[in-house]
Amino acid sequence: QTCALPISTVSVLYWRALCTTQAMVNVTVIGSGMMGRGIAACCANGGSTVKMYDTSAKQLEEGVEVARGLVKFLQDAGIGKRGGSIVGVGSMEAAVGEADFVFEAIVEDVTIKNKVFKEIEKHCPPTCIMATNTSSLSVAAISQGLSTPQRFIAAHFIGPAHLVPLVELCPCPSSNATAVPLTSEYLTSVGKKPVVLNKEIQGFLAARLQAALYREAMHLVKEGVASHEAVDSAVVNGFGRRLNQIGPFQVGDFAGVDLIQKTHATFFPQLGAYQRDVRSDSLVAQGRNGVKNLKGNYDWTPETVKEVAARRDAELLRRLKQDFAKL
């Protein structure tokens, strides 16, 4: 049985009842790069039938193989639901013809994304919800010229998508009132933790919050207050540990709003207010692009990259097991 999603009439409660019975949700992922593979994996791991499509047959073959490997990794760890699958298909029509949801994860270019969604729209069912994975481009601009923009939204997954549960959902101005709730219900059913934006803002939530922290970290190093190693350590071994469980507003309540009101008043005016990431500007000019070429803020070796990534992923996997235990 296939989930039908008449987005103008079906209630969220009906959707929940339908997709917790015997219904199979058909998902299509457009793009088989790093994000596309992760999105396909978490949907299939949640029990969905997933089709992947890419204009590059070679990249599609590789993407499907990697995505299946990610599902096996999660299933071997005791995480997920059985019954999902991932297949690669050779045409847009075959990819989206029976889709309930289409998640696009291609190059960050408004013109290209817009063109792709116009093609998706030609071939997908009228009940299908179409979602772009962007958080940096205008959702309204991507949907420009679509004949059914009411079913178009942004669903921004956070990498590594198969391990990080957050998905940021953002409507475009013409989105139907049920498109975001239905997508949220589906993503929740496969183990994701969606958050909904009330309106679009460039960068959405997660990227902007990370940028705000990074900007002050850069400021502290640039002013000679501490080394970048010390700043990283302060985050990882200090407040970063509690942010694993409670967010900044919850932290404020536990600390005492009256207390943070006083402390923030003393140093808010001193916080860095850079309009450019001058540290990254300098590093890129020196050819220091990060782990991709083993030199960035730090000097890396293949061994240290694997060590840090393994430590990060082990913690993400531990938390993901806890999340799925509650489903």
N, C-alpha and C positions, 0 to 999 in steps of 0.2 A: 504494500500500500504506500502511496506517495502523499506527502502532506500538500494539500492545496492551501494557498495563502491569498484569498481575496482580500487584499489589504484595506479595502474601503468598508468591509462589513464584518470581518472576523474579529472577535474580541480577543484580548490577551489571555483571558481565562480559557476560552475555547482552544486556543493555540497550545496552552500548557497541557490541557487534557489530551488533545490529539497526539502530541509528540511525546507523551509519557506512556502511550499504549503500544501499539504495534506499528505505528507509522514510521517510515523511513524518510529522512530528510535528504533531499538531493542538493548538494552544494557544488558550485563550480568556482575554481580559483584560476584567475587569469594572470599569468606570469609564474615562472617556475624558478625564480631566483631565491635568494636566502629567505625573504619574507614569505613568498608564495609557498615555499616548501613547508615552512613552519605553520602557516595557516592551514594548509591541507592536512598536515599531520594532526593538529589539535582537533580539527573537525572529524576526521576519520577515527581518531582515538575516542571521540565522544559517541561513536556509533553511526556516523553519517556516511552516505555514499558520496565520494568526492571525485569529480573530474577535474583534471588540470589541462590547461591549454597554454601554448606558447608559440610564437611565430618561428622560433628556432627548434627544429626537431631534435637536435643534439642536446640542447639545454633542457628540453622537456623530458627526454629520456633520463637524463641525469637527475633532474628535479624529482621525478616520480620515484626513482630508486632511493634517493636521499630521504624523501618524505616517508616512504614505507619503512625505511630504517629507523626514523625518529619514532614512528608508531610502535615498532618492535621494541625500541629502547624503553618507551613508556610502559608498554604492556608487560615487559619482562620485570619492570620495577613494581608491578602490581597496580598501575595507574590506568584508569580508563574503562571503557565499555567495549565488549566484543561486538562484532557484526559490521564494523565500518570497513571501507575499502577505498583505494586510490587507484585511478586509471588515468593514463594520458590519452588525449584525443587529438585528432589531426585537423579539425576545423572548428571555427567559432560556432557554427550551427549545431554540430554534434555536441559541443561543450555545454552550451547553455539551453538547448532545446527543451529540457525537462527540469531546469533548475528552479529550486525554491529560493535559493540565495546565490548571488554572484558576488564574490570578493575579488576585487582587482588589486594587483600588487605589481605594477609595471614601473617603468622609468618615471621619475618625478618631473613631468612636463605636461602642463595644462592642455596644450593643443593635442598631444598624442592621446592623453587620457580621454579627452572629449570625443575624439574620433573613435576610440575603442568602445566607449559606452554607447555611441550611436549605433555601432555595429551590434553590440550586445542586445540593444533594445529591439533590433530587427528580428532577432531569432529567439529570444527568451519568452516564456509564457507571460501573459499580461499580469499575472499574480506575483511574479518574481520580484524580490527586493534586490536592488543593485547597490553595491557599496564600494567606495574607494578607500584604499588604505592610507591615504595621505593625511598629514596633519599640518603640513607646511604650505600647501597650495589652497587656493580658494575653492571651497566646495561648490559655491554658487557658479563660479566660472567653469568648473568641470561639467556641471549639469546644463550649461547654456545650450539651447537648441534641442534638448531632448523633448520628445513628444509626450513622455510620461514622467516628468521630473518629480512628481509626488511620491514615487517609490524609490527615489535616489537619496542616499545618505552617505556619511563617512563612517567607516568602522576601522579605527586606527589600532592595529595590534602593536605590541611592544616586543622587541627582540630580546632573547630568542623566543619566538612566538609560541613554540611548543612547551615552554617552561614558565613563561611569565603570564599570569592569568588576566592582567588588565587589558581591556579593550575600550578605547574612548569612542563613544558614539556621538555623532553630531549631525543634526538635520541640516538640510539646506533650506532657504526661505520657502521653497515650494513643497517641501516634504509632507506627505500625508501624516496625519496625527498618529497613525498606528504603525508606521514603518519602523520607527526607532524602538517602540516597545516590543514589537514582534521580533526584531533582531536581538534585542536584549534577552528576551525569553529563550530564543534558540541558543545563543551563546552561553547563557547560564546553564542550559541543559547539557552542554558538552564540557562543562568545567571551567569556563571563563568567568571573570568578574568584571562585567561591563559597568562603566560610569557614563552618565548622560550629560552632555553640555547643553545649557539652555540656549546658547547662541554661539556662532562661530567666532573664533579668534585665532590668529595665526599661531601655530605651535601647539594649540589645544592646551591641555593641563600639564601632562608629564614633562614634555620638552621644555616648557616655560619654567616650571619649578626647578628642573635640573639646571637650566641656564642661569637662573637667579643664584643658585648655590655656587655654580662654577664661576660666575662673575665676581662674587665676593671672595672665593678661593684665589682667583687670579689677582685680585686687588691686594690681598694679604701677602702673597708672594712678591708681587711687584713692589710693595712698600717695604719689603725686607723684614716683615713681622715674623715670618717662619718660612721654612723650605717647603717645596711641594710634597716631599715625603711626610713632613710633619702634619701638613694639612690633610692629606689622605688618611693618615693614622688617626687624627682627631675625629674624622667622620666614621671610619670603619670601627674603631674601638670605643667610640663615644656615643653621640646621639644617633648615629646610624643604626645602632643595635635596637634602640627602642622604636625607631621609625619602621622597623620590620613588623611592628605590631600596632602602633598607634600613630596617627597622622599629626601634623603640626598644630591643628586646632585642639585636638585631644591632649597633646603635650601641654598646650597653654592652659587648659583647664586643670590638669594635674599639678602643674607648677604654680598655678594661681594667676588669674587674669590681672589682678591688681599688682602682683609682683612683676609680671612681664611688661605691664604698662610702664612701670618705673624704669626697668632696665632698658627697654627698647628706646625710651625717650633719651637716654644718655648716649647711645651710639647709632641710632638710625641715621642721624645727619652725617655720620662719618662713613657710612657704607659706600662701597665703590659704585660709581655711576657711569661706567664706560659705555659708550655707544658702539664700540667694536671689540671683538675678541682679539686684543693686541697680542696676547701670548700665542694664540694659535697662528696669527699672522706671521709672527717671528719664526715659529717652529716650521711652518710650511715653507717659508722662504729658504730655510736651511735643509729642506728635503726630509724633515722629520715628521712623517705622516702617521706614526703609530705602529701597532703590532704588524700591520700589513708589510712594512719594510724594516721591522725590528728596531725602530728608533722613533721616539716621540717625546713625551714628557720624561719618559724613562728610556734607558737602553735595555733591549730585550734579547733573549735567545729563544730558539724554538722550545727549549725545555721550560723556561720560565713562563712563556705564553701558555703552554699546556697546563702547567701547575696552577696558575692563577685562574684560568678558564675552568679547570676541573673543580677548584674550590668554590668558585661562583656557582657553577651548575649543580654541584652537590647540595648546596644550601637551597637553591631554587627547587630542586627535586624533592628535598625534604619537606618544604612547605607545600608543594603541589600534592604530595601524598596526603597531607593533612586536609587539604581542600577537598580532594576526591572522597575522603573518608566521610565527609559530611553530606555528600550528594545523596 
